[in-house]
Amino acid sequence: MYEIKEISGPLVLVGGCSGVGFDELVLIELKNQEKRNGRVLEVHNDLALVQVFEGTQGLDTKSLKITFRGKGLELGVSPDLLGRIFSGLGKPIDNAPEIIPEKKADINGATINPYARNYPNDFIQTGISTIDGLITLTRGQKLPIFSASGLPHSRIAAQIARQAHVKNKSDSFAVVFGAMGITFEEADFFITNFKKTGAIENTTMFINLASDPAIERIATPRVALTCAEYLAFDLNMHVLVILTDMTNYCESLREVSAARFEVPGRRGYPGYLYTDLATIYERAGRLKDKEGSITLIPVLTMPGDDKTHPIPDLTGYITEGQIILDRSLERKGIYPPIDPLPSLSRLRDKAIGIGKTREDHPSVANQLFAAYAKGREVRELVVVIGEGALSETDKKYMEFAEQFEMRFIEQGEEENRSIVDTLNLGWELLSILPRTELKRIKDEIFQKYAKKS
């Protein structure tokens, strides 16, 4: 008979345990026949520390019945996962029946061995010009969105999920959407949006609401990635995984760490936050012997708009770039408010150019970056010296920066631009500047494309 030693926060300390393993599932039965689930976080001698998914409210140390189930948390997988909506632990919440699984997969899958990886080099078209043209998403890449409170990251994530597809690939494409700690209104927005556009047919959703137990959030991204691994590596699909909001995940991790009285790291987060995030992010990628792939877009809100906060800081070390949303662009009414200058895709050059997008793409992207940066410098200079002191070239750069924000960055929430449309628009904007200023574009590229825009 197991003995309940202590209940602290979301944790239960159980004594008299033998043969209990790390990460083992636990069934907890209350006196009123209510059942809750948990997992073993730590084992020491005959003591086991159990994390309760539904929380410990209402539990007492005298009347609990504990059963160790001899296995870890698993997700039943089959092709029927597509088009369905589940809780953060993989339970159906769409009033449809349980799926009949082909197999059950442990949610704590291994990260991809670097030796087994295939290099990401295929272009994924999102239909958003700033991403496709400048911060290009590559199949198998990990490209996070750094947002902040009040910015439209949910709308952007939904738009990417609706519009994304692998260009020049005939293979099946799917989206796995994992939401952690979102409000009911946000959940309803995503579900309604996907159903209205028909995107739900190729999407699997795992939703953990803000009112759901915080402990469930720790499992949600792993459940979503387990589903993605099955679709990608068993069914050979190209899978885009969107996880929002990773900040809520990290807050739950800090809550459990505090309840375990662990020595805190930066800003109270556990010292193993980097390692824990890596076990999630590094499950995305391509395998040498598999046709399918997992591309990951984690969304996180930066507390206090601070890029040096541990969550965005560590995420930036693990992933291959970042898409940064800018509050000043949002104040101008620009959607999506993506600032291309601090944003980065480290794999961009591997996914663009001849045979991938178009041969002029690298030149156009580099020139747009340079021209917009120069235009922003001129805009700041005007505050000091006034517009009357500007040269004619400087005025052209300032005009370019305004047009670039209003026409290239700005686009409709339902507007799905092809990469050809994006590049042609880039040429049209570059025509504002004299040819002598387009130093990153070779003459043969200029002659071939500039007059066709």
C-alpha positions as CSV (number, residue, x, y, z in Angstrom):
1,M,0.0,0.0,0.0
2,Y,1.4,3.3,-1.0
3,E,1.6,6.2,1.5
4,I,1.0,9.8,0.6
5,K,3.7,11.7,2.3
6,E,3.1,15.3,1.1
7,I,1.1,17.4,-1.3
8,S,2.8,20.6,-2.6
9,G,1.5,22.7,-5.5
10,P,0.9,20.3,-8.4
11,L,3.1,17.6,-6.9
12,V,2.4,14.6,-4.7
13,L,5.1,12.7,-2.8
14,V,4.4,9.0,-2.6
15,G,6.2,6.6,-0.2
16,G,6.5,2.8,-0.2
17,C,7.3,2.6,-3.9
18,S,9.3,-0.1,-5.5
19,G,9.9,-0.8,-9.2
20,V,8.6,2.6,-10.2
21,G,10.2,4.2,-13.2
22,F,10.9,7.8,-14.2
23,D,8.1,9.3,-16.4
24,E,5.7,6.4,-15.5
25,L,2.0,7.2,-15.7
26,V,0.1,7.3,-12.5
27,L,-3.7,6.9,-11.9
28,I,-5.0,8.8,-8.8
29,E,-8.5,7.9,-7.5
30,L,-10.3,10.1,-5.0
31,K,-12.7,9.1,-2.4
32,N,-15.6,10.4,-4.5
33,Q,-14.5,8.0,-7.4
34,E,-13.0,11.0,-9.4
35,K,-9.9,9.9,-11.4
36,R,-6.9,12.1,-12.2
37,N,-3.7,11.4,-14.1
38,G,-0.1,12.1,-13.3
39,R,3.4,11.1,-14.1
40,V,6.5,10.3,-12.1
41,L,9.0,13.2,-12.1
42,E,11.6,11.7,-9.8
43,V,12.4,8.5,-7.9
44,H,14.6,8.2,-4.8
45,N,14.8,5.0,-2.8
46,D,11.2,4.1,-2.0
47,L,9.9,7.7,-2.7
48,A,8.3,8.8,-6.0
49,L,7.5,12.5,-6.8
50,V,4.3,12.6,-8.9
51,Q,3.1,15.5,-11.1
52,V,-0.7,15.6,-11.3
53,F,-2.0,16.8,-14.7
54,E,-5.4,18.0,-13.4
55,G,-3.9,19.7,-10.3
56,T,-4.0,18.7,-6.7
57,Q,-6.9,20.9,-5.5
58,G,-9.3,18.8,-3.4
59,L,-6.7,16.0,-2.7
60,D,-5.9,14.8,0.8
61,T,-3.2,12.5,2.1
62,K,-5.6,10.0,3.7
63,S,-8.1,8.8,1.1
64,L,-6.1,8.7,-2.2
65,K,-5.7,5.4,-4.1
66,I,-2.5,5.4,-6.2
67,T,-1.9,3.1,-9.2
68,F,1.4,3.1,-11.1
69,R,0.6,2.0,-14.7
70,G,4.0,0.8,-15.8
71,K,4.2,3.0,-18.9
72,G,4.7,6.6,-20.0
73,L,2.2,9.0,-21.5
74,E,1.3,7.8,-25.0
75,L,-0.6,9.2,-28.0
76,G,-2.7,6.9,-30.2
77,V,-1.9,7.7,-33.8
78,S,-3.5,7.0,-37.1
79,P,-4.4,8.9,-40.3
80,D,-7.7,9.9,-38.6
81,L,-5.8,12.5,-36.5
82,L,-6.2,14.9,-39.4
83,G,-9.2,17.2,-39.2
84,R,-9.6,16.6,-35.4
85,I,-9.4,18.8,-32.3
86,F,-7.9,17.4,-29.1
87,S,-7.1,18.6,-25.6
88,G,-3.5,19.2,-24.6
89,L,-3.2,15.6,-23.5
90,G,-4.7,14.2,-26.7
91,K,-8.3,13.6,-25.7
92,P,-11.0,14.5,-28.3
93,I,-12.8,17.8,-27.6
94,D,-14.6,18.1,-30.9
95,N,-17.6,15.9,-30.0
96,A,-16.3,13.2,-32.3
97,P,-15.5,9.7,-31.2
98,E,-12.1,8.5,-30.0
99,I,-9.8,7.5,-32.9
100,I,-8.9,3.9,-33.4
101,P,-5.1,4.0,-33.2
102,E,-2.7,2.1,-35.5
103,K,-0.2,2.2,-32.7
104,K,0.6,4.1,-29.5
105,A,3.7,6.4,-29.4
106,D,5.4,7.7,-26.3
107,I,5.2,11.5,-26.3
108,N,8.7,11.8,-25.0
109,G,10.3,11.1,-28.4
110,A,14.0,11.4,-29.0
111,T,15.5,14.5,-30.7
112,I,16.9,13.9,-34.2
113,N,20.5,12.7,-34.3
114,P,22.5,15.3,-36.2
115,Y,24.1,12.5,-38.2
116,A,20.7,11.3,-39.4
117,R,19.5,14.8,-40.4
118,N,19.1,15.9,-44.0
119,Y,19.9,19.5,-44.7
120,P,16.8,21.8,-45.0
121,N,16.9,23.3,-48.5
122,D,13.3,23.4,-49.9
123,F,11.3,26.6,-49.9
124,I,8.0,26.7,-48.0
125,Q,5.6,29.4,-49.3
126,T,3.6,31.1,-46.6
127,G,1.9,33.7,-48.8
128,I,3.3,36.5,-46.6
129,S,5.7,38.6,-48.6
130,T,8.0,39.7,-45.7
131,I,8.6,36.0,-44.7
132,D,8.8,34.5,-48.2
133,G,10.9,37.3,-49.7
134,L,13.2,38.2,-46.9
135,I,13.0,35.7,-43.9
136,T,12.4,32.6,-46.0
137,L,11.0,29.5,-44.3
138,T,12.8,26.3,-45.3
139,R,11.4,22.7,-45.1
140,G,12.7,21.2,-41.9
141,Q,13.7,24.5,-40.3
142,K,12.9,25.8,-36.8
143,L,11.9,29.5,-37.2
144,P,10.3,31.1,-34.1
145,I,8.0,34.2,-34.0
146,F,9.1,36.6,-31.3
147,S,6.0,38.6,-30.4
148,A,4.8,40.7,-27.4
149,S,1.6,41.3,-25.5
150,G,-1.1,42.9,-27.8
151,L,0.6,42.1,-31.1
152,P,-1.3,40.0,-33.7
153,H,0.8,36.8,-33.5
154,S,-2.3,34.6,-33.3
155,R,-3.6,36.1,-36.6
156,I,-0.2,35.6,-38.2
157,A,0.1,32.0,-37.0
158,A,-3.4,31.2,-38.3
159,Q,-2.6,32.8,-41.7
160,I,0.6,30.8,-42.0
161,A,-1.3,27.6,-41.1
162,R,-3.9,28.3,-43.7
163,Q,-1.6,29.3,-46.6
164,A,1.6,27.4,-46.1
165,H,2.6,24.8,-48.7
166,V,5.8,23.3,-50.0
167,K,6.5,24.8,-53.5
168,N,7.5,22.4,-56.2
169,K,6.5,19.4,-54.1
170,S,3.5,17.1,-54.9
171,D,3.6,15.3,-51.5
172,S,0.9,15.7,-48.9
173,F,1.1,18.7,-46.6
174,A,-0.3,18.9,-43.1
175,V,-0.4,21.3,-40.1
176,V,-0.2,20.3,-36.5
177,F,-1.3,23.2,-34.2
178,G,-0.4,23.1,-30.5
179,A,-1.8,25.8,-28.2
180,M,-0.7,26.2,-24.6
181,G,-2.5,28.4,-22.1
182,I,-4.5,30.4,-24.6
183,T,-7.9,32.0,-23.8
184,F,-11.2,30.6,-24.9
185,E,-11.6,33.5,-27.3
186,E,-8.2,32.7,-28.9
187,A,-9.1,29.0,-29.2
188,D,-12.5,29.8,-30.7
189,F,-10.7,32.2,-33.2
190,F,-8.3,29.4,-34.4
191,I,-11.0,26.7,-34.6
192,T,-13.5,29.0,-36.4
193,N,-10.8,30.3,-38.7
194,F,-9.6,26.8,-39.8
195,K,-13.1,25.5,-40.2
196,K,-14.3,28.5,-42.3
197,T,-11.4,28.2,-44.7
198,G,-11.4,24.4,-44.9
199,A,-7.8,24.3,-43.5
200,I,-9.1,22.1,-40.7
201,E,-9.2,19.1,-43.1
202,N,-5.4,19.0,-43.2
203,T,-4.9,20.1,-39.6
204,T,-4.7,18.4,-36.2
205,M,-5.2,20.7,-33.2
206,F,-4.1,20.2,-29.6
207,I,-5.6,22.9,-27.4
208,N,-4.7,23.7,-23.7
209,L,-6.8,26.6,-22.4
210,A,-5.7,29.1,-19.8
211,S,-8.4,27.5,-17.5
212,D,-6.9,24.0,-18.0
213,P,-4.3,22.8,-15.5
214,A,-1.0,24.4,-16.0
215,I,0.7,21.1,-15.7
216,E,-1.0,19.9,-18.8
217,R,0.9,22.5,-20.8
218,I,4.2,20.7,-20.2
219,A,2.9,17.7,-22.1
220,T,1.1,19.6,-25.0
221,P,4.0,20.5,-27.2
222,R,5.3,16.9,-26.9
223,V,1.9,15.5,-27.8
224,A,1.8,17.7,-30.9
225,L,5.3,16.7,-32.0
226,T,4.5,13.0,-31.5
227,C,1.5,13.5,-33.9
228,A,3.8,15.3,-36.3
229,E,6.4,12.6,-36.2
230,Y,3.9,10.0,-37.1
231,L,2.5,12.0,-40.0
232,A,6.0,12.9,-41.3
233,F,8.0,9.8,-40.8
234,D,5.3,7.1,-41.0
235,L,3.0,8.7,-43.6
236,N,5.7,10.6,-45.5
237,M,3.9,14.0,-45.2
238,H,5.4,17.4,-45.0
239,V,4.3,18.7,-41.6
240,L,4.3,22.3,-40.3
241,V,4.1,22.5,-36.5
242,I,2.9,25.7,-34.9
243,L,3.3,26.0,-31.1
244,T,1.8,28.9,-29.3
245,D,2.6,30.3,-26.7
246,M,5.9,28.9,-25.6
247,T,6.1,31.5,-22.9
248,N,3.1,29.8,-21.2
249,Y,4.9,26.5,-21.4
250,C,8.0,28.0,-19.7
251,E,5.9,29.5,-17.0
252,S,4.4,26.1,-16.2
253,L,7.9,24.6,-16.2
254,R,8.9,27.3,-13.7
255,E,5.9,26.5,-11.5
256,V,6.8,22.8,-11.3
257,S,10.5,23.7,-10.6
258,A,9.5,26.0,-7.7
259,A,7.2,23.3,-6.2
260,R,10.2,20.9,-6.3
261,F,12.3,23.5,-4.5
262,E,14.9,23.4,-7.3
263,V,17.7,26.1,-7.3
264,P,16.4,28.7,-9.7
265,G,18.3,30.1,-12.7
266,R,17.8,33.3,-14.6
267,R,14.6,35.1,-13.5
268,G,13.4,32.1,-11.5
269,Y,13.3,29.7,-14.5
270,P,14.9,26.3,-13.9
271,G,18.6,26.0,-14.8
272,Y,17.7,23.3,-17.3
273,L,15.4,25.5,-19.4
274,Y,17.8,25.5,-22.4
275,T,18.0,21.7,-22.3
276,D,14.2,21.3,-21.9
277,L,13.5,23.6,-24.9
278,A,16.1,21.8,-27.0
279,T,14.3,18.5,-26.4
280,I,11.2,20.1,-28.1
281,Y,12.8,22.1,-30.9
282,E,15.3,19.5,-31.9
283,R,12.5,17.0,-32.8
284,A,11.9,19.0,-35.9
285,G,13.8,18.5,-39.1
286,R,14.4,16.1,-42.0
287,L,15.8,12.5,-41.9
288,K,18.1,11.2,-44.6
289,D,16.0,8.0,-45.2
290,K,12.6,9.6,-45.0
291,E,10.5,11.6,-47.5
292,G,8.5,13.5,-44.9
293,S,9.7,16.4,-42.8
294,I,8.8,18.5,-39.7
295,T,9.0,22.3,-39.9
296,L,8.6,24.1,-36.6
297,I,7.3,27.6,-35.9
298,P,7.2,28.2,-32.1
299,V,5.4,31.4,-31.1
300,L,6.5,33.2,-27.9
301,T,5.5,36.5,-26.3
302,M,8.5,38.4,-24.9
303,P,7.8,39.6,-21.4
304,G,8.2,43.3,-21.3
305,D,9.2,43.3,-25.1
306,D,12.6,42.1,-23.9
307,K,14.6,40.1,-26.4
308,T,17.2,39.3,-23.7
309,H,14.6,37.5,-21.5
310,P,15.6,33.9,-21.0
311,I,12.8,32.4,-23.2
312,P,13.5,34.3,-26.5
313,D,17.3,34.4,-25.7
314,L,17.6,30.6,-25.3
315,T,15.1,29.9,-28.1
316,G,17.3,32.0,-30.4
317,Y,20.4,29.8,-29.6
318,I,18.5,26.6,-30.5
319,T,16.6,27.7,-33.6
320,E,17.7,28.9,-37.0
321,G,16.7,32.5,-36.9
322,Q,13.6,34.5,-35.7
323,I,10.7,36.5,-37.0
324,I,10.3,39.6,-34.9
325,L,7.1,41.5,-34.6
326,D,7.4,45.3,-34.1
327,R,5.2,47.4,-32.0
328,S,5.9,50.7,-33.9
329,L,4.8,49.1,-37.2
330,E,1.6,47.8,-35.4
331,R,0.9,51.3,-34.2
332,K,1.0,52.5,-37.8
333,G,-1.8,50.0,-38.6
334,I,0.5,47.8,-40.6
335,Y,-0.4,44.0,-40.7
336,P,1.6,41.8,-40.3
337,P,3.9,44.1,-38.3
338,I,7.0,42.0,-39.1
339,D,10.3,44.0,-38.9
340,P,12.7,42.5,-41.4
341,L,15.8,44.2,-40.1
342,P,16.3,42.4,-36.8
343,S,14.6,39.3,-38.2
344,L,16.7,36.5,-39.7
345,S,16.4,33.1,-41.4
346,R,19.8,31.4,-41.3
347,L,18.8,28.9,-43.9
348,R,17.3,31.4,-46.4
349,D,20.1,31.1,-49.0
350,K,19.7,27.3,-49.2
351,A,16.0,27.5,-50.2
352,I,16.0,30.3,-52.7
353,G,17.3,30.9,-56.2
354,I,17.4,28.9,-59.4
355,G,15.1,25.8,-59.3
356,K,13.8,26.8,-55.9
357,T,12.1,30.2,-56.2
358,R,13.6,32.4,-58.9
359,E,17.1,33.3,-59.9
360,D,16.7,36.9,-58.9
361,H,15.5,36.2,-55.4
362,P,18.8,36.4,-53.5
363,S,19.7,39.7,-55.2
364,V,16.3,41.2,-54.7
365,A,16.2,40.2,-51.0
366,N,19.6,41.6,-50.3
367,Q,18.8,44.9,-52.0
368,L,15.5,45.3,-50.3
369,F,17.2,44.7,-46.9
370,A,19.9,47.3,-47.7
371,A,17.5,49.9,-49.1
372,Y,15.0,49.6,-46.2
373,A,17.9,49.9,-43.7
374,K,19.2,53.0,-45.4
375,G,15.6,54.5,-45.6
376,R,15.2,54.0,-41.9
377,E,18.5,55.8,-41.3
378,V,17.4,58.7,-43.4
379,R,14.1,58.9,-41.5
380,E,15.9,59.2,-38.2
381,L,18.3,61.8,-39.7
382,V,15.3,64.0,-40.7
383,V,14.4,64.4,-37.0
384,V,17.8,66.0,-36.4
385,I,18.5,68.1,-39.5
386,G,15.1,68.4,-41.1
387,E,13.9,67.2,-44.5
388,G,15.1,70.3,-46.3
389,A,18.7,69.3,-45.8
390,L,18.3,66.0,-47.5
391,S,19.9,65.2,-50.8
392,E,17.6,64.0,-53.7
393,T,18.9,60.4,-53.2
394,D,18.1,60.5,-49.5
395,K,14.6,61.6,-50.3
396,K,14.3,58.7,-52.6
397,Y,15.4,56.3,-49.8
398,M,12.8,57.9,-47.4
399,E,10.1,57.4,-50.1
400,F,11.2,53.8,-50.6
401,A,11.0,53.1,-46.8
402,E,7.4,54.4,-46.7
403,Q,6.3,52.5,-49.8
404,F,8.1,49.4,-48.6
405,E,6.1,49.4,-45.3
406,M,2.8,50.3,-46.9
407,R,3.0,47.9,-49.8
408,F,5.5,45.1,-49.1
409,I,5.1,44.5,-45.4
410,E,1.5,45.5,-45.3
411,Q,-0.9,43.0,-46.8
412,G,-4.4,41.6,-46.1
413,E,-5.0,38.9,-43.6
414,E,-6.7,36.9,-46.4
415,E,-4.2,37.9,-49.0
416,N,-2.1,35.0,-50.2
417,R,0.8,36.2,-52.4
418,S,2.8,33.8,-54.5
419,I,6.6,34.2,-54.4
420,V,6.4,35.5,-58.0
421,D,4.0,38.3,-56.9
422,T,6.4,39.1,-53.9
423,L,9.5,39.3,-56.1
424,N,7.7,41.4,-58.8
425,L,6.5,43.8,-56.0
426,G,10.1,44.0,-54.8
427,W,11.3,45.1,-58.3
428,E,8.5,47.6,-58.5
429,L,9.6,49.2,-55.2
430,L,13.3,49.1,-56.1
431,S,12.4,51.2,-59.2
432,I,11.9,54.1,-56.9
433,L,15.7,54.2,-56.4
434,P,18.3,55.2,-59.1
435,R,20.1,52.2,-60.8
436,T,23.4,53.4,-59.3
437,E,22.0,52.7,-55.8
438,L,21.1,49.1,-56.6
439,K,24.7,47.8,-56.0
440,R,23.6,44.3,-54.9
441,I,22.0,43.5,-58.2
442,K,24.1,42.4,-61.2
443,D,23.5,43.9,-64.6
444,E,22.3,40.7,-66.2
445,I,19.7,40.2,-63.4
446,F,18.6,43.8,-63.6
447,Q,18.2,43.7,-67.4
448,K,16.2,40.4,-67.2
449,Y,13.7,41.3,-64.4
450,A,13.6,45.0,-63.8
451,K,11.6,45.9,-66.9
452,K,9.1,43.1,-66.4
453,S,7.9,44.2,-63.0
